[in-house]
Amino acid sequence: MALFDKITDAAKMAGDRAGDAIELTKLKGKVSAERKEIDIEFAKIGKIYYEKAKAGEELEQDAMDICERVDAHNKTIDELQESIEGLTRE
């Protein structure tokens, strides 16, 4: 009977560990989802400032520098889109 009890205890412990691992994975997934939501909210803040800068509103120099970098990225995207369109027409 002692062997059976040891096997039962070991199986129960393994099951508990597996359950803990599953719960840990779920919690980590929820943390990741919350971080993505924070990133979305930060992006919304950034878009507000970018639109203010484009409307001519004076912003702090750091914000203006970021807006200039966004403009440069948009220009690169436009150029790449033109290249893509050129290739797809051929």
C-alpha positions as CSV (number, residue, x, y, z in Angstrom):
1,M,0.0,0.0,0.0
2,A,2.9,2.4,0.7
3,L,4.1,2.2,-2.9
4,F,0.6,2.9,-4.2
5,D,0.4,6.0,-1.8
6,K,3.7,7.2,-3.1
7,I,2.6,6.9,-6.7
8,T,-0.7,8.6,-5.9
9,D,1.1,11.5,-4.1
10,A,3.6,11.8,-7.0
11,A,0.8,11.9,-9.6
12,K,-1.1,14.5,-7.5
13,M,2.0,16.7,-7.2
14,A,2.7,16.4,-10.9
15,G,-0.9,17.4,-11.6
16,D,-0.7,20.4,-9.2
17,R,2.6,21.5,-10.9
18,A,0.9,21.2,-14.4
19,G,-2.0,23.2,-13.2
20,D,0.3,25.9,-11.8
21,A,2.2,26.1,-15.1
22,I,-1.1,26.5,-17.0
23,E,-2.2,29.3,-14.6
24,L,1.2,31.0,-14.8
25,T,1.0,30.9,-18.6
26,K,-2.6,32.4,-18.5
27,L,-1.4,35.2,-16.2
28,K,1.6,36.0,-18.3
29,G,-0.7,36.2,-21.4
30,K,-3.0,38.6,-19.6
31,V,0.0,40.8,-18.6
32,S,1.1,40.8,-22.2
33,A,-2.4,41.8,-23.4
34,E,-2.5,44.7,-20.8
35,R,0.9,45.9,-22.0
36,K,-0.4,45.9,-25.6
37,E,-3.3,48.0,-24.5
38,I,-1.0,50.4,-22.8
39,D,1.0,50.7,-26.1
40,I,-2.2,51.4,-28.0
41,E,-3.1,54.2,-25.5
42,F,0.4,55.7,-25.8
43,A,0.1,55.7,-29.6
44,K,-3.2,57.6,-29.3
45,I,-1.4,60.2,-27.1
46,G,1.3,60.4,-29.7
47,K,-1.2,60.8,-32.6
48,I,-2.8,63.7,-30.7
49,Y,0.5,65.6,-30.4
50,Y,1.4,64.8,-34.0
51,E,-1.9,66.2,-35.3
52,K,-1.3,69.3,-33.2
53,A,2.2,69.8,-34.7
54,K,0.8,69.3,-38.2
55,A,-1.9,72.0,-37.4
56,G,0.9,74.4,-36.6
57,E,0.7,74.3,-32.9
58,E,4.0,74.9,-31.1
59,L,5.1,71.8,-29.1
60,E,8.2,71.1,-27.0
61,Q,11.3,70.5,-29.1
62,D,11.4,66.8,-28.2
63,A,7.9,66.3,-29.5
64,M,8.7,68.3,-32.7
65,D,11.7,66.1,-33.3
66,I,9.6,63.0,-33.1
67,C,7.1,64.5,-35.5
68,E,9.9,65.1,-38.0
69,R,11.0,61.5,-37.7
70,V,7.4,60.4,-38.3
71,D,7.3,62.6,-41.4
72,A,10.5,61.0,-42.6
73,H,9.1,57.5,-42.1
74,N,5.9,58.5,-43.9
75,K,8.0,59.8,-46.9
76,T,9.9,56.5,-47.0
77,I,6.6,54.6,-46.9
78,D,5.3,56.7,-49.8
79,E,8.5,56.0,-51.8
80,L,8.3,52.2,-51.1
81,Q,4.6,52.2,-52.1
82,E,5.5,53.8,-55.4
83,S,8.1,51.1,-56.0
84,I,5.6,48.4,-55.1
85,E,3.1,49.9,-57.5
86,G,5.7,50.0,-60.2
87,L,6.5,46.4,-59.8
88,T,2.9,45.3,-59.7
89,R,2.1,47.1,-63.0
90,E,4.8,45.2,-64.9
